[in-house]
Amino acid sequence: MSEPLEPAADELRHALAEGWLPIREVARRTGVNPVTLRAWERRYGLIVPQRTPKGHRLYGEAQVARIQAILAWLNRGVAVGQVRDLLDTHDQPREAPVGLWETQRHTLVEAIEALAERRLDEAINRAMALYPAVTLCERLLLPLLEDLERRWQARFGAQAQRVFFHGWLRSKLGARLYHHNQQQGGRPLLLANLSERPLEPGLWLSAWLLSCAGCPVRVFDWPLPTAELIFAVERIAPRALLLYSSQALDGPRLQRQLTKLSASLGIPLVLAGPVAHIHGARLADVAGLALAIDPPAALRHLQDAGLLDNTAEP
């Protein structure tokens, strides 16, 4: 049986009084999920937490700082197995070769081209166990999507590969969202697809990042008319609405739609994905609208705005 995320109430009060943090709080502060923190400890000895009498992990500020140092190395492309030596020699983070991510991306491309679901699943599971969601998104999955789009131009079999991978990605991340939503409270954040592409991968990556950050999410991955989107918001009562598209849209129509949504909903509104870059100049005057060019940028905006903090929920 896996260790609960929180010690018992009396153990937790005592630990907090002495300045220790439970694994869930460390995950919230660093963005590294508990599964990955345990893997770093067991497989690589990167983090050695204290233990309560009942065996629950507790972390101090020095260990939180060490996790941040680990992230600095990982974000520069250093393999997780090499990080401990670099930390122990007190080297400063430098830009490292990107061979680690290129190798993993090549492995994923081969699995996708072969329509090999098990190989794809095993490769992603290994990466998800060792790297934080934001690092994986920025270093592996977003470059993978760009690489695939280039490969799929006018190539036989491209549509089969696209349907296979996008469907798999939705199922993979959707299962994780469902699991996270069962553990998280507060009003959800609603994400909706603005593009005409079904199974929009950037939408699901955005939802996954937000869910990993501790926010319950709901996803509408098919475009809705503006009136029905307002209808859905009224019933779900989300803390914010994030709209995503990887495609250019009808600029004047988009401006009118977002202006109406901003005036009608009374909640923060974010437009994310390449559409935010394509139409950003036109949308600059839409009141209350934030623009984010990719899923990590959307995550950072919502974090900075305090919209992922469940303690702030009424």
C-alpha beads as a LAMMPS data file, in Angstrom:
LAMMPS data file: protein, C-alpha beads

314 atoms
313 bonds

1 atom types
1 bond types

-500.0 500.0 xlo xhi
-500.0 500.0 ylo yhi
-500.0 500.0 zlo zhi

Masses

1 110.0

Atoms # bond

1 1 1 0.000 0.000 0.000
2 1 1 1.363 3.434 -0.909
3 1 1 2.102 6.039 1.718
4 1 1 -0.697 8.589 2.279
5 1 1 0.184 12.101 1.129
6 1 1 -0.388 13.556 4.588
7 1 1 0.609 12.352 8.079
8 1 1 -2.111 11.980 10.689
9 1 1 -3.437 15.243 12.108
10 1 1 -1.375 15.149 15.311
11 1 1 1.826 14.260 13.453
12 1 1 1.168 16.994 10.904
13 1 1 0.604 19.699 13.530
14 1 1 3.809 18.723 15.318
15 1 1 5.815 18.675 12.058
16 1 1 4.496 22.049 10.915
17 1 1 5.285 23.559 14.312
18 1 1 8.912 22.491 13.834
19 1 1 9.115 23.859 10.302
20 1 1 8.751 20.584 8.369
21 1 1 6.599 20.189 5.273
22 1 1 4.594 17.133 4.155
23 1 1 5.114 15.780 0.657
24 1 1 1.888 17.300 -0.706
25 1 1 2.991 20.812 0.307
26 1 1 6.438 20.287 -1.195
27 1 1 4.789 19.124 -4.418
28 1 1 2.609 22.245 -4.456
29 1 1 5.552 24.583 -3.882
30 1 1 7.948 22.987 -6.367
31 1 1 5.647 21.564 -9.043
32 1 1 7.224 18.119 -8.630
33 1 1 4.552 15.514 -7.951
34 1 1 4.860 13.048 -5.043
35 1 1 5.489 10.065 -7.337
36 1 1 8.498 11.822 -8.859
37 1 1 9.822 12.941 -5.454
38 1 1 9.700 9.333 -4.256
39 1 1 11.429 8.127 -7.420
40 1 1 14.221 10.685 -6.965
41 1 1 14.694 9.424 -3.434
42 1 1 14.515 5.679 -4.033
43 1 1 16.291 5.386 -7.371
44 1 1 18.834 8.191 -7.221
45 1 1 19.181 9.352 -3.619
46 1 1 18.636 12.949 -4.706
47 1 1 16.383 13.885 -1.787
48 1 1 16.479 12.278 1.650
49 1 1 13.475 13.414 3.705
50 1 1 12.980 13.064 7.415
51 1 1 10.434 10.499 8.600
52 1 1 7.732 10.671 11.233
53 1 1 7.421 7.794 13.733
54 1 1 4.842 6.312 11.377
55 1 1 7.097 6.643 8.332
56 1 1 5.636 9.690 6.592
57 1 1 8.063 11.868 4.642
58 1 1 8.826 15.400 5.867
59 1 1 10.947 18.021 4.116
60 1 1 12.771 21.127 5.303
61 1 1 13.562 24.361 3.501
62 1 1 17.043 23.090 2.604
63 1 1 15.483 20.133 0.814
64 1 1 13.034 22.394 -1.008
65 1 1 16.021 24.454 -2.180
66 1 1 17.737 21.240 -3.318
67 1 1 14.672 20.306 -5.353
68 1 1 14.831 23.716 -7.032
69 1 1 18.494 23.070 -7.852
70 1 1 17.566 19.689 -9.339
71 1 1 14.960 21.378 -11.507
72 1 1 17.531 23.898 -12.713
73 1 1 19.714 21.061 -14.001
74 1 1 16.836 19.112 -15.532
75 1 1 15.617 22.207 -17.368
76 1 1 19.037 22.406 -18.997
77 1 1 18.794 18.911 -20.375
78 1 1 20.862 17.018 -17.796
79 1 1 19.741 13.413 -17.268
80 1 1 18.289 12.818 -13.813
81 1 1 20.904 10.133 -13.129
82 1 1 23.703 12.708 -13.532
83 1 1 22.250 15.394 -11.277
84 1 1 23.470 14.068 -7.923
85 1 1 27.157 14.341 -8.854
86 1 1 26.618 17.894 -10.094
87 1 1 24.861 18.874 -6.877
88 1 1 27.521 17.279 -4.715
89 1 1 30.299 19.185 -6.507
90 1 1 28.315 22.443 -6.099
91 1 1 28.603 23.289 -9.792
92 1 1 26.400 26.081 -11.031
93 1 1 23.736 25.261 -13.647
94 1 1 24.878 25.811 -17.200
95 1 1 23.264 25.103 -20.526
96 1 1 23.802 21.417 -21.201
97 1 1 23.558 19.497 -24.477
98 1 1 19.990 18.620 -25.417
99 1 1 20.868 15.066 -26.421
100 1 1 18.805 13.600 -23.588
101 1 1 15.593 15.138 -24.883
102 1 1 16.436 14.457 -28.534
103 1 1 16.944 10.785 -27.720
104 1 1 13.643 10.550 -25.884
105 1 1 11.835 12.431 -28.629
106 1 1 13.277 10.066 -31.243
107 1 1 12.018 7.090 -29.210
108 1 1 8.519 8.580 -29.119
109 1 1 8.522 9.409 -32.837
110 1 1 9.474 5.826 -33.690
111 1 1 6.645 4.476 -31.516
112 1 1 4.131 6.878 -33.087
113 1 1 5.195 6.076 -36.633
114 1 1 4.816 2.381 -35.839
115 1 1 1.421 3.001 -34.156
116 1 1 2.914 1.079 -31.230
117 1 1 0.772 1.989 -28.237
118 1 1 2.611 -0.095 -25.658
119 1 1 6.025 1.281 -26.628
120 1 1 4.648 4.824 -26.551
121 1 1 2.994 4.282 -23.183
122 1 1 6.090 2.741 -21.601
123 1 1 8.346 5.567 -22.816
124 1 1 6.006 8.270 -21.516
125 1 1 5.504 6.467 -18.202
126 1 1 9.271 6.375 -17.639
127 1 1 9.559 10.091 -18.353
128 1 1 6.542 11.035 -16.212
129 1 1 7.967 9.134 -13.256
130 1 1 11.241 11.071 -13.314
131 1 1 10.507 14.596 -14.560
132 1 1 8.062 17.318 -13.480
133 1 1 5.152 18.038 -15.772
134 1 1 6.367 21.509 -16.811
135 1 1 9.837 20.209 -17.687
136 1 1 8.349 17.389 -19.755
137 1 1 5.992 19.757 -21.509
138 1 1 8.644 22.337 -22.396
139 1 1 11.521 19.982 -23.169
140 1 1 9.843 16.914 -24.636
141 1 1 6.160 17.119 -25.526
142 1 1 5.891 20.552 -27.158
143 1 1 9.044 19.954 -29.284
144 1 1 7.627 16.513 -30.121
145 1 1 4.384 18.046 -31.403
146 1 1 6.322 20.531 -33.554
147 1 1 8.517 17.737 -34.918
148 1 1 5.495 15.589 -35.731
149 1 1 3.681 18.397 -37.549
150 1 1 6.728 18.858 -39.793
151 1 1 6.940 15.123 -40.459
152 1 1 3.230 14.883 -41.230
153 1 1 3.272 17.379 -44.080
154 1 1 2.133 15.641 -47.280
155 1 1 3.257 12.202 -46.059
156 1 1 1.287 9.000 -46.524
157 1 1 0.158 7.595 -43.176
158 1 1 0.324 10.994 -41.492
159 1 1 -3.376 11.181 -40.696
160 1 1 -3.369 7.696 -39.179
161 1 1 -0.400 8.682 -36.998
162 1 1 -2.076 11.955 -35.988
163 1 1 -5.335 10.261 -34.998
164 1 1 -3.439 7.532 -33.141
165 1 1 -1.206 9.884 -31.156
166 1 1 -3.750 12.590 -30.388
167 1 1 -6.302 9.997 -29.290
168 1 1 -3.723 8.263 -27.121
169 1 1 -2.606 11.574 -25.588
170 1 1 -6.174 12.521 -24.724
171 1 1 -6.789 9.137 -23.071
172 1 1 -3.489 9.245 -21.187
173 1 1 -3.865 12.738 -19.829
174 1 1 -7.629 12.402 -19.345
175 1 1 -7.084 9.450 -17.006
176 1 1 -4.628 11.504 -14.958
177 1 1 -7.028 14.434 -14.809
178 1 1 -9.780 12.175 -13.523
179 1 1 -7.486 10.786 -10.811
180 1 1 -6.300 14.263 -9.765
181 1 1 -9.837 15.662 -9.744
182 1 1 -10.879 13.024 -7.220
183 1 1 -8.211 14.336 -4.818
184 1 1 -8.640 18.088 -5.336
185 1 1 -11.318 20.398 -4.021
186 1 1 -12.605 23.833 -4.889
187 1 1 -14.174 25.248 -8.024
188 1 1 -12.727 23.819 -11.244
189 1 1 -10.973 25.674 -13.997
190 1 1 -12.812 25.206 -17.298
191 1 1 -10.861 24.681 -20.521
192 1 1 -12.558 24.795 -23.923
193 1 1 -11.382 24.127 -27.447
194 1 1 -11.790 27.057 -29.838
195 1 1 -10.249 25.386 -32.880
196 1 1 -11.883 23.060 -35.371
197 1 1 -9.347 20.346 -34.565
198 1 1 -10.704 17.490 -32.473
199 1 1 -8.445 16.132 -29.729
200 1 1 -6.489 19.422 -29.627
201 1 1 -3.223 18.301 -27.953
202 1 1 -2.293 21.733 -26.563
203 1 1 -5.628 21.894 -24.767
204 1 1 -4.951 18.587 -23.031
205 1 1 -1.384 19.561 -22.174
206 1 1 -2.730 22.768 -20.599
207 1 1 -5.276 20.805 -18.579
208 1 1 -2.600 18.337 -17.442
209 1 1 -0.240 21.096 -16.258
210 1 1 -3.017 22.843 -14.339
211 1 1 -4.142 19.580 -12.784
212 1 1 -0.579 18.740 -11.718
213 1 1 -0.432 22.187 -10.087
214 1 1 -3.297 21.184 -7.793
215 1 1 -6.264 22.689 -9.601
216 1 1 -9.374 20.676 -10.492
217 1 1 -10.139 21.016 -14.197
218 1 1 -12.979 20.403 -16.631
219 1 1 -12.309 20.063 -20.356
220 1 1 -14.604 20.679 -23.328
221 1 1 -12.542 19.476 -26.266
222 1 1 -15.055 20.431 -28.954
223 1 1 -15.919 24.048 -29.833
224 1 1 -19.212 25.443 -28.522
225 1 1 -21.274 28.399 -29.738
226 1 1 -20.739 31.427 -27.517
227 1 1 -24.231 31.226 -26.009
228 1 1 -23.750 27.574 -25.041
229 1 1 -20.327 28.278 -23.594
230 1 1 -21.920 30.943 -21.388
231 1 1 -24.594 28.381 -20.465
232 1 1 -21.894 25.892 -19.419
233 1 1 -20.031 28.490 -17.357
234 1 1 -23.198 29.455 -15.509
235 1 1 -23.756 25.851 -14.448
236 1 1 -20.199 24.775 -13.734
237 1 1 -19.241 28.067 -12.007
238 1 1 -15.518 27.735 -12.758
239 1 1 -12.835 29.923 -11.184
240 1 1 -11.621 30.905 -14.684
241 1 1 -12.124 30.011 -18.347
242 1 1 -9.205 29.072 -20.603
243 1 1 -9.839 28.933 -24.359
244 1 1 -7.283 27.163 -26.561
245 1 1 -6.563 26.978 -30.263
246 1 1 -3.503 26.038 -32.260
247 1 1 -5.092 27.493 -35.403
248 1 1 -5.664 30.959 -36.800
249 1 1 -9.319 31.957 -36.500
250 1 1 -11.555 34.634 -38.005
251 1 1 -10.019 37.654 -36.274
252 1 1 -13.047 40.011 -36.131
253 1 1 -15.360 37.185 -35.094
254 1 1 -12.921 36.061 -32.387
255 1 1 -12.689 39.623 -31.056
256 1 1 -16.475 39.883 -30.838
257 1 1 -16.756 36.475 -29.159
258 1 1 -14.141 37.243 -26.516
259 1 1 -15.577 40.703 -25.853
260 1 1 -18.992 39.133 -25.236
261 1 1 -17.554 36.421 -22.997
262 1 1 -15.538 38.912 -20.970
263 1 1 -18.591 41.134 -20.439
264 1 1 -20.959 38.249 -19.640
265 1 1 -19.024 35.839 -17.438
266 1 1 -17.476 37.847 -14.610
267 1 1 -14.526 35.414 -14.276
268 1 1 -10.924 35.620 -15.518
269 1 1 -10.571 34.753 -19.209
270 1 1 -7.405 33.366 -20.830
271 1 1 -6.772 32.755 -24.528
272 1 1 -3.969 30.235 -24.966
273 1 1 -2.032 28.599 -27.763
274 1 1 -0.651 29.877 -31.075
275 1 1 -3.931 31.742 -31.615
276 1 1 -2.860 34.160 -28.863
277 1 1 0.267 35.037 -30.834
278 1 1 -1.490 35.165 -34.203
279 1 1 -4.293 37.494 -33.088
280 1 1 -2.658 39.155 -30.071
281 1 1 -2.516 42.669 -31.539
282 1 1 -6.197 42.630 -32.462
283 1 1 -7.229 41.386 -28.998
284 1 1 -5.182 43.815 -26.931
285 1 1 -8.236 45.963 -26.169
286 1 1 -10.498 43.133 -24.950
287 1 1 -11.082 43.937 -21.279
288 1 1 -10.067 41.283 -18.782
289 1 1 -8.444 38.996 -21.371
290 1 1 -5.019 37.440 -20.774
291 1 1 -2.961 35.905 -23.569
292 1 1 -0.649 32.886 -23.246
293 1 1 1.211 31.479 -26.246
294 1 1 1.555 27.919 -24.947
295 1 1 0.485 25.651 -22.049
296 1 1 3.407 26.554 -19.715
297 1 1 2.712 30.265 -20.249
298 1 1 -0.955 29.686 -19.373
299 1 1 0.089 27.859 -16.207
300 1 1 2.439 30.668 -15.152
301 1 1 -0.210 33.339 -15.716
302 1 1 -2.816 31.506 -13.665
303 1 1 -0.305 30.833 -10.893
304 1 1 0.789 34.478 -10.794
305 1 1 -2.873 35.543 -10.656
306 1 1 -3.469 33.271 -7.654
307 1 1 -6.126 31.300 -9.522
308 1 1 -4.665 27.874 -8.737
309 1 1 -4.607 28.353 -4.978
310 1 1 -7.420 26.308 -3.473
311 1 1 -6.984 28.071 -0.129
312 1 1 -8.311 31.207 -1.810
313 1 1 -11.508 29.476 -2.863
314 1 1 -14.742 30.563 -1.135

Bonds

1 1 1 2
2 1 2 3
3 1 3 4
4 1 4 5
5 1 5 6
6 1 6 7
7 1 7 8
8 1 8 9
9 1 9 10
10 1 10 11
11 1 11 12
12 1 12 13
13 1 13 14
14 1 14 15
15 1 15 16
16 1 16 17
17 1 17 18
18 1 18 19
19 1 19 20
20 1 20 21
21 1 21 22
22 1 22 23
23 1 23 24
24 1 24 25
25 1 25 26
26 1 26 27
27 1 27 28
28 1 28 29
29 1 29 30
30 1 30 31
31 1 31 32
32 1 32 33
33 1 33 34
34 1 34 35
35 1 35 36
36 1 36 37
37 1 37 38
38 1 38 39
39 1 39 40
40 1 40 41
41 1 41 42
42 1 42 43
43 1 43 44
44 1 44 45
45 1 45 46
46 1 46 47
47 1 47 48
48 1 48 49
49 1 49 50
50 1 50 51
51 1 51 52
52 1 52 53
53 1 53 54
54 1 54 55
55 1 55 56
56 1 56 57
57 1 57 58
58 1 58 59
59 1 59 60
60 1 60 61
61 1 61 62
62 1 62 63
63 1 63 64
64 1 64 65
65 1 65 66
66 1 66 67
67 1 67 68
68 1 68 69
69 1 69 70
70 1 70 71
71 1 71 72
72 1 72 73
73 1 73 74
74 1 74 75
75 1 75 76
76 1 76 77
77 1 77 78
78 1 78 79
79 1 79 80
80 1 80 81
81 1 81 82
82 1 82 83
83 1 83 84
84 1 84 85
85 1 85 86
86 1 86 87
87 1 87 88
88 1 88 89
89 1 89 90
90 1 90 91
91 1 91 92
92 1 92 93
93 1 93 94
94 1 94 95
95 1 95 96
96 1 96 97
97 1 97 98
98 1 98 99
99 1 99 100
100 1 100 101
101 1 101 102
102 1 102 103
103 1 103 104
104 1 104 105
105 1 105 106
106 1 106 107
107 1 107 108
108 1 108 109
109 1 109 110
110 1 110 111
111 1 111 112
112 1 112 113
113 1 113 114
114 1 114 115
115 1 115 116
116 1 116 117
117 1 117 118
118 1 118 119
119 1 119 120
120 1 120 121
121 1 121 122
122 1 122 123
123 1 123 124
124 1 124 125
125 1 125 126
126 1 126 127
127 1 127 128
128 1 128 129
129 1 129 130
130 1 130 131
131 1 131 132
132 1 132 133
133 1 133 134
134 1 134 135
135 1 135 136
136 1 136 137
137 1 137 138
138 1 138 139
139 1 139 140
140 1 140 141
141 1 141 142
142 1 142 143
143 1 143 144
144 1 144 145
145 1 145 146
146 1 146 147
147 1 147 148
148 1 148 149
149 1 149 150
150 1 150 151
151 1 151 152
152 1 152 153
153 1 153 154
154 1 154 155
155 1 155 156
156 1 156 157
157 1 157 158
158 1 158 159
159 1 159 160
160 1 160 161
161 1 161 162
162 1 162 163
163 1 163 164
164 1 164 165
165 1 165 166
166 1 166 167
167 1 167 168
168 1 168 169
169 1 169 170
170 1 170 171
171 1 171 172
172 1 172 173
173 1 173 174
174 1 174 175
175 1 175 176
176 1 176 177
177 1 177 178
178 1 178 179
179 1 179 180
180 1 180 181
181 1 181 182
182 1 182 183
183 1 183 184
184 1 184 185
185 1 185 186
186 1 186 187
187 1 187 188
188 1 188 189
189 1 189 190
190 1 190 191
191 1 191 192
192 1 192 193
193 1 193 194
194 1 194 195
195 1 195 196
196 1 196 197
197 1 197 198
198 1 198 199
199 1 199 200
200 1 200 201
201 1 201 202
202 1 202 203
203 1 203 204
204 1 204 205
205 1 205 206
206 1 206 207
207 1 207 208
208 1 208 209
209 1 209 210
210 1 210 211
211 1 211 212
212 1 212 213
213 1 213 214
214 1 214 215
215 1 215 216
216 1 216 217
217 1 217 218
218 1 218 219
219 1 219 220
220 1 220 221
221 1 221 222
222 1 222 223
223 1 223 224
224 1 224 225
225 1 225 226
226 1 226 227
227 1 227 228
228 1 228 229
229 1 229 230
230 1 230 231
231 1 231 232
232 1 232 233
233 1 233 234
234 1 234 235
235 1 235 236
236 1 236 237
237 1 237 238
238 1 238 239
239 1 239 240
240 1 240 241
241 1 241 242
242 1 242 243
243 1 243 244
244 1 244 245
245 1 245 246
246 1 246 247
247 1 247 248
248 1 248 249
249 1 249 250
250 1 250 251
251 1 251 252
252 1 252 253
253 1 253 254
254 1 254 255
255 1 255 256
256 1 256 257
257 1 257 258
258 1 258 259
259 1 259 260
260 1 260 261
261 1 261 262
262 1 262 263
263 1 263 264
264 1 264 265
265 1 265 266
266 1 266 267
267 1 267 268
268 1 268 269
269 1 269 270
270 1 270 271
271 1 271 272
272 1 272 273
273 1 273 274
274 1 274 275
275 1 275 276
276 1 276 277
277 1 277 278
278 1 278 279
279 1 279 280
280 1 280 281
281 1 281 282
282 1 282 283
283 1 283 284
284 1 284 285
285 1 285 286
286 1 286 287
287 1 287 288
288 1 288 289
289 1 289 290
290 1 290 291
291 1 291 292
292 1 292 293
293 1 293 294
294 1 294 295
295 1 295 296
296 1 296 297
297 1 297 298
298 1 298 299
299 1 299 300
300 1 300 301
301 1 301 302
302 1 302 303
303 1 303 304
304 1 304 305
305 1 305 306
306 1 306 307
307 1 307 308
308 1 308 309
309 1 309 310
310 1 310 311
311 1 311 312
312 1 312 313
313 1 313 314
